[in-house]
Amino acid sequence: MDAVVLIGGCDKTVPAQLMGAASAGLPAVQLITGSMLTGSHRGARVGACTDCRRYWARFRAQDIDQEEIDDVNDQLVASVGTCSVMGTASTMACVSEALGMTVPGGASPPAVTADRMRVAEESGRIAVQAAKQRLTIDKILTPQAFENAMRVLLAIGGSTTNAIVHLTAMAGRMGLEVDLQALDRMGRETPVLLDLKPSGDHYMEDFHHAGGMATLLRELKPLLHPDAMTVTGRTLGEELEAARPAFKQDVVRPFDNPIYPQGGIAVLRGNLAPGGAIIKQSAASAKLMEHEGRAVVFENAADLAARIDDPDLDVTADDVLVLKRIGPKGHPGMPEAGALPMPMKLARQGVKDMLRISDGRMSGTAFGTVVLHVTPEAAVGGPLAWVRNGDRIRLSVSNRELALLVSDEELAARMKAEPVTEPSAERGYRKLFPENVTQADRGVDFAFPVPPANGKRVPEVK
């Protein structure tokens, strides 16, 4: 092959393709398939999948009936395409454009539009040009490109939790290491500007009509590296200068009037997460950002499914739901199960949110006060493995702290009394996976395709 066009859309396909392209080292262009259109339910716009989760929560709480939930289901997916909100698919589309891996304007056009067809045709032309110019992917996926992508990730308030894992894995394939603490410092100076669900009110088609990534990048320009190369052979700054002029719109906020004052994520640490954990603060409840409560523990996904709707479950709205063993090795595969549902008894009392903690992920379309990617995970002997019902847990987003309020001596005694045996198998992929997969802070990639680190860390925030 002289060059390749990577056609991907939903969630994992785009980062997986970019990881493969990074390892192959060829000229490559990412072609995003595009989001779906929105539908309408009883006069209200709806779209997958944030509205899906909202209506399903109301259905579980018996706030709406079977007939209405069926009507909603008929409207949530109004066309082909990826989720119409700023979920992981749309997030990775924006990240890909910020990295310089798509043609300008390639992130936002919905799947069924003529604009998407024009982007597709331009992607083919650019791929041929990149092959002729020998514009290999290492010239584009530089430390500066990853910093630009991180700025955009923080500013769109989208699937910041999943995207951190994906960006870490992609950077790893280029020999780069993501510095989560530096990323957190970057987040303190990068506000959420994009008013899209689940952090805001609009949908991807609205973002496209507002000018797409060019509109957002103009607001972020003082924080970006404009000299980063793109697949067109021109720099990000040159492409931004060549973009169509700005116009009045209300989807991308001005830098001095954000929808959230800091970036979409915060990086937490403490004795419960020595290697770090992530919270999507732009989609969390303000009243739970500083919270201490009693742990209600589920040992694994099966335990959660068996007991979460038990009317006799000992739980209150002030408690902390803890789910173990849904990390990279524990499930295995780190499923999007971290946004635990409200216990049925509390949902029917009108409880909409609780503090939830796990070593897994959640969908970018989800919302709520959810701490994810607790590292090390429970299945490899992280402190999460020894949390018990009734333990006190403290979350302080302002202090970036996640703490298990038991003594070091008590925790050591639990570790000695209940040693963890890591998952294993005798043969096949079930053996290969746990022996080689990395933790969340290293991208949940296999270790063997990752080149030796070149000593460079991103972002380079002082």
Steps between C-alpha positions, in 0.01 A plus 500: 500500500612855426237658728181401677163660569372384838119486495367486855229644717374358823707521817785251476548469124663841450765471773564137403558601138729786599696267732546256212599780265750631754662158519503457121656843443336562161329816377143481633182707501218444750153515344227529763163349405295770673225538756131422463224759487269573792140389541200651676295367790186690601646825376846452654818426303656168594809315389708199592621439748489759778123536462474121492660482843286783635171344389608152612574637847150649507354168389683309774369754750144439367476864396400400146326187372580230244309677223705816536834321520406316179416833334835644609683198362346566159650852496843464655673378182368724224755397235812296450810630675666515839343651814369851442647636825860556610552135586818306432442482123453876460781565748745287303388672180591839652821361646599358160455838335694668781782248449514603135395154381180600315439752225389840636134488600504121509372456855152649504289429187219250574520167319215561255603847380657614176775659709600153621526380139719797415724419796526140379605605149753748638643230728578284197670789321705587809606136545647494148673833565642373831637193323674713239642731766598208727312672782525211744295492818795568730522849349145569615462313831757713682500612865358834387214326317410300810501817711263663251274196520501514880403867496209418272402202713482717811308775320229282347406332829414182316613145559799621691535177696512261204702743292773521764551123469498522120740794482734328745502186285553696178782703654656178627521366145709810420729441797342782701378483860194696615554693823161495674604756760612743231174435316312589816694827528414570137134439585501770766568762231288354218125560543219300340381708206282261303132499602418141403339216689585340739681806640271751326179521295573468127579217255773429242297632207475832689878502545542445127258783417699723738815452293632182657856469620617823333270697733630317807866521396474877453399536865781269612766642267709674773539162675581295189816412306412654159819363341389136541487324163177355355426239233448776244869590514412833659515590867201528730548875510504525120183294474331716761593814306355346184172398667176681427450815707335487839133589545256547786395176667424370851638145502867585558533746786758781513804420711393752763146358526542120527231251596744358758802690636748211485561212259261210484711266715688499825775254593466362854753330725506359851536173686207355306657587164882518530532494120220749446130511419284720276176692555303676227437810707309689230223237511499445879273640771648805671375390841692170477835642394597520868346194664559241767281192531464137593611242243243263353717242327435277199778246444451471123251565219299186578465605864379843385240349266375267772458758778464855364119475476451299819244690712686383812836646386650698788561831322419870535548795267804615701685171455777428249442218249822302439539249217813285486665281237386670181849623410725389212579159651212459739203465269712455277488790256400808706133528396294821510328395823633772729186716490313274741121542484318652792379223733135439413374594846679837482405569138134467598561753777622750242876460551674601177869479590740344750876477527610187314852353487650219291810384315305492172388749237169661410345608172578851389125557473456434874482760774510517878757504780702199392864427588662269245829330407602444863862383462632245581180304443359262759585187298875566526500594867416867496359638827151493348505120546481535878223759534223361721138590560481777756846647434505877470620650171580866437497677164639854475519619141641836610790315668510231229467237774340155514553351845399180677465601865654194661842484663808374318523222760141386437551505123822297532321246719225458239757452226673229701177322593346517151778476238399572141557242227529666161281367214660232287418223255680198358500595132375721221395861505374472858860425597662755269280792607560519878868421461557793265236770547611818677318703764280802425782751557691329218212485254367142549709398201697180461856553617670325207410743214604805703850627413745600774419841644704777341511701823243754386192564712184678387370751579807709581321726747729660759 
